Amino acid sequence: MSARYVVMGVSGCGKSLIGEMFARAAGLAFIDGDALHPKANVDKMASGRPLDDDDRAPWLDKVGERLTIPGTVIACSALKRVYRDRIRAAAGHPVTVLYLRGKRETLWERVNSRPGHFMPPALLDSQLATLEEPEADEDSLVADIELTPDAIVEIFLGSRRA
């Protein structure tokens, strides 16, 4: 299996849940991109400060390096086109982006109901301002987070069969 996927979106969109469910259903390996952040990034976000491009660069490279392994799904915010391009370059292979799109209100409710996550709800607006949705020339699929997790996974699985 040569497929490589990034499940992307802002905090609270369900990247980890959907990524894990999709990987399990497709028989692929799952990695939570949050686990690849250096401690300095986690500490910075936990203190309420957004990451800048210099903070993200080594993390994005690490995500891409993990995608050199065929049959991998990684949950990663990948908010900007340049970030996704950097991941693809580090992977050295085509990477399909599975984008979880949601309304601010829904996202806000979700991030406020997550106990113990290092990403404070106050950074949601920063992420939404940074977000660049995948463009037509990117290998990407979009699902609305208002759908059930099972329905979202089925959309993504259906595209693999097509």
C-alpha angles and dihedrals in degrees: 000000000000099000119126123187139186116198102207141185143100126300113295097024093112101255095150096044095045093040092053093045093046093047092049093048093046095044093244134134118259128213124181106223091210087071090059095059115110114243091252090061093048091048092049093051092043088056090056098256119127120233119252127214092268090055092049099046100081091041093052090048090053091050090051092047090054088052091061083082110086118236096031131143118193126187106219132152092230088176100173132050090236089056092051091047090051091051091049091049092050091046092053089209137076112284123198116217118217105197121201107204121195145165118257092241093056092044091048092052091050098048091047091053096052110100118209100004114144093225108085118217090240090073094060093088090050090053093047090051090051096045118115110184115226113275128230093260093056120091095245146138127203130212129180114237090219086078120086117267089247091053092049092050090048090054091052093044091048091057090055091056095047 
